[in-house]
Structure formats: structure tokens, C-alpha cells
Amino acid sequence: MEPTSLAGAGDRGRDTAGNEPPAAFRAVLEALAVVRVRPEIELQHIPAPQRLAPWAHAVGARVAEPDPSGDDDDLEIATARFIVLFDPEGHEAWNGTTRCVGYLSAGTDEELVDDAMFSEVAWSWLTDALADAGAAHHNVGGTVTRTASTRFGDLAGPEHTVDVEMRASWTAEGTDLDRHLLAWLEVLGNAAGLPPPGVHLLGPSDRSGSETL
């Protein structure tokens, strides 16, 4: 599969009155449009909130795998949203003009729900990814929530499941929002348990015969 991108998709971020966006917000949209991500992640434009800022843009992402039962439908492992809020007049709470908001939900290892350090590790996925991507930012904050569920009776699905949810927001410095989106998608990959880009994990069918490194 080829890496997916947002090029040529979605609108150009007009406001509710149909006005053209400011130059800085157009630069943000142009940066987002050239983002290409690993093939395991699917991207799409989604409706952006209309009342949080004069200008907004939103991207949805998901990670799925084939259903082992052979059904045509795939199994969704993790989903995320990345929202850009832009106020050319500046926003006191943001300490800037451009606010990034991320939401993420993923199924995770059942043992991690009892790991007291898991939330700190998950939060470091974001701070490290922003630093590694060179995504200059400030005023970052958010939450990491772990939830364990047990199914009873006739409900379909695994008996025990554990989910992690992350909500985060930060103020971007500059218009290179491609770096910020890529950082958030790296967090999504970590939450979904994807291997590092370019690394293929051996499955049972891969181990037949000789193995090479």
C-alpha cells in the first residue's frame, strides 16, 4: 500500500459567511495538504467545529486490520482527530493565534491498565513526537484516560477489553502544521501498537523456512 495523504481533498476552510481565509491560515492548510503518512493509517477530512474559532479545519485518522474471521469488514484498532483552530486576532488562553487539538482512542494491552506509569509514558509519546518533528509549540496540556471493560451475557466481542483515550491541545508557533499533524499521528501509531515505520513484524506465515534479518 502507498502512504496516504490529504492532497486534493476537502475544502479550503472558508468561514460560515463564505469568506476566503487569511494568508496565515491558507499556509496552514497548504502544509496539511502535503502530509503523507504510513499506509497503516487512513486519513480523511472531517467536519470542523464552527464556534470555537473564526477559522477551523479538522482531519480524521484511523488504524484498522483485516478481520481474522474472513469478513469483508476490517477491525478498527484506533481512531484520532486533529483539529486546527485559528484566530487572526489572537486568543489570550492560547497565547497565540493557532491552537491544535487532538483526540485519540485505541484498544491496548489489558495488562497496561494496572501500570501506574502508563499514563506518563503515553503522554511522553506526544511531547517526544512534537520535539522529534520540530513542531515548535507552547501551552500544551491534556489528559490520558485508561478504561477496562468486561462483557457479560450475550454481548458480542472479547470478554475483557482495555482502551486508552488521550485528549491534548497546544499552541503552534508558525504555520508548519504538517509537523504537528505528523507528531499526532505518531502518537496514534504508538497507541495502536504499530511497529516503527519500515519495520515488518514476523507472523506465523513469515517464519516458515529460513529467516533473514
Secondary structure, 3 states (H helix, E strand, C coil): CCCEECCCCCCCCCCCCCCCCCHHHHHHHHHHHCCEECCCEEEEECCCCCCCCCEEEEEEEEEEEECCCCCCCEEEEEEEEEEEEEEEEEECCCCEEEEEEEEEEEECCHHHHHCCCHHHHHHHHHHHHHHHHCCCEEEEEEEEEEEEEECCCCCCCCCEEEEEEEEEEEEECCCCHHHHHHHHHHHHHHHHCCCCCCCCCCCHHHHCCCCCC
